[in-house]
Amino acid sequence: MIQLFHVSKTFPPNYRALTDIDLEINKGEFVFLAGPSGAGKSTLLKLLFRQEEPSEGQILIDGKNVTRLASRGVARLRQKIGLVFQECKLLANLTVLENVALPADVAGMSKKESRTKAYQLLRELGLKEHYDSKPLSLSGGERQLVAIARALVNDPMLVLADEPTGNLDADIADETMRLLFKIRDKGTTIVVATHDLNMINRYGTRVVLLQRGALADDLRLASRQESSK
Amino acid sequence: MKLALLGFVFRRVRNNLWQLLWTHLLTAGTVAMTLYIFGGFVFLEINLRQLLKGWGDQIQITAYLNKSVGEKEVQSLVKRIEAFPEVERVRHTSQEQAWRDFKIALGSQSGLLDGLPREVLPASLEISIKSAHRDGPVVEQLAQRLKQEKEIAIIEYPQDWIERLGLIVLGIEWAKWIFGGVLFMATYFIIASTVKLGMLARQDEIEILQLVGASEDLIQAPFVLEGVIQGVVGATISLALLWVTYQILLRSELPSLGGFLTPLGQIQFLDLTSMGLLLAIGWLLGAAGSLFSLRRFIRTWNASRGQL
């Protein structure tokens, strides 16, 4: 599903954010990218959704080399990836429903179809009452659920989440993580970047540990989620 | 672009125009004023050309004949001149006719002519020129050829006035493009600034759109469309203002300037080509201003935030 071959990233003038990363993530896997701040987790995610280009090495997603892509190719790649960020990145002037439907709209889905799909997702996540509200009227946890719904609206093959629970209370963070596992259970590959070791211990399936831009460890833990099945 | 994507673009344009309504209105107003001034020059030029054409229709060379020329010689001369390719028709005014015309023209003062011999006024030929040959050099050449006819004593034609008016029209045409050019440049930068303001106000939106997989074209299209709308709306307002001005001029008493403007008849509004030109300039200013701004913005964006 995701293959990285000797991937390095250097930012000008000479900051080495990632060094010689070799990594393979299978379809349907749930992977934590762990490590302290500055370890290169976010940079690695940015390489995967092509906000950044690797300085060296090759990245294959679903068998397609995404190392060098023109802007049209980047757009097409992102339509297949769901992105979730710590700060949610919702548009304040759009309603919850419009925010969730946005990736479907830009992928060329009809307005009716995208709204129907977005509403279904909101219903599944228990947010259907808020479909016509503006994001600022929601709580932090609700906003993050809306962001997750938005990430799922195009039925992505891959969801990349950068510190998705960083701003949430423990209960809401738990709920968010359980939701991500549920999505994984439907066959979607999930990569979550986090520095929260407690969370990793609670849920950790596979943990890829980064330190100072290098791959320090690749652990496969039995998660509570999996053991409870 | 898919129909659904077009719908998405139009929804964004509608929201964006609403969000920065006053900025967009001010820009459209600037476009309107620029094109109103430019259109005013076009309006003036069209009507002066019409005036020039009207004068052209009246251009005729008057050839005063020597007193010794007999009737047969006059007929022969008329036939020769009518054979010239530039000449439309020739009208002979005899000494007797000239005397009668002059008397009528004097009206109650005609008594002044009492006692004067009727031969005091010369016979003349009024030579009308075909419309295709009414420009300065041809008239001048024809006059020179007529001067060589021994029966003709004096040649008169209104060449100076025609040349002067021609120069005025040329001056207005130049002024239109010089003033227009400066105003267009100013308007172009105002539109570019409005679009830039719009993009700065919507940086978050642009970032989110690119993260959810919007193509570069899809992100840029609404901004270009907004610029085009500003340009076309501005051009339409300018046409409406020009129409109002035209109606005011029609209703007001224009000075006749002693018959100077008689050939003008009723002033004319812009023709379809000129109206199309104003709309096209508005469209072009809007599109060019927004594209220029977008390119610069995206270059800076790509440098600071990675691929758009």
Interface residues (C-beta under 8 A of the other chain):
Chain A: K46 F49 R50 Q51 E52 E53 S71 R72 V74 A75 R76 L77 R78 Q79 K80 I81 L83 K89 L90 L91 N93 L102 P103 D105 V106 A107 G108 M109 S110 K111 R150 N154
Chain B: K2 A4 L5 G7 F8 R11 N15 Q19 D204 E205 E207 I208 L209 Q210 L211 V212 G213 A214 S215 E216 L218 R305 G306 Q307 L308
